[in-house]
Amino acid sequence: FINDAVIPNLHAQLQYKSPSLLAGVAVDYKSLRPALKVLSAPGATSYIATTENINSASLEAYTKLTMPHFILKGEYVRGQNLYDQLMMGGYLAYGSVPNITYKPLQVNSMWFELMGTGKKFVPGIFVGYSNNDGANESGTAVASYARGIAAGATSISSLLRVAPRMEWISGKFKFSTELEITSAGYGTANVTGRVPSE
């Protein structure tokens, strides 16, 4: 839907740079109209125009620290409807035709990466975590337009990835190996798209 949106995605950043430190914060906003028309009544065959939009906002903070023997990078994102950023999430539809409303699903995501700066051998490790925080709505969702989350159905509660790696460098030749371990917590989501804790 973002490809067809009339209102562009708005993004603003504040950034600080020095020889050893990069740090920044960003805000992101988008407004989408998921449907141009809806059924005029339950079971009807005729349609009426709709102007219902879904508005989503996100906050991001990131940093990169460069030291003589290592580089440390990290990022935190708390955002809504991040489907277009290849993350889990999206939005839910509530109500009944013709009164359909939309609420964005919210996720939290954080990761860090630590890597060496050697010329011959470069170790590194990536650790990332993301969780589903659901939609801010108490009604019953009638449809889910999301990645990994569906109200009233099996959905992802959280994701954890740990990926250590090693690189060997010799002239223009580089050999790398990486081990990735990814774990996902699943459960049945409630009407908000959130998976209740056991």
Secondary structure as UniProt FT lines:
FT   HELIX           2..4
FT   STRAND          10..17
FT   STRAND          21..32
FT   STRAND          37..39
FT   TURN            42..43
FT   STRAND          47..49
FT   STRAND          54..66
FT   STRAND          70..80
FT   HELIX           83..85
FT   STRAND          89..96
FT   TURN            97..98
FT   STRAND          99..104
FT   STRAND          106..116
FT   STRAND          121..132
FT   STRAND          141..147
FT   TURN            151..152
FT   STRAND          154..170
FT   TURN            171..172
FT   STRAND          173..178
FT   STRAND          181..188
FT   TURN            191..192
//
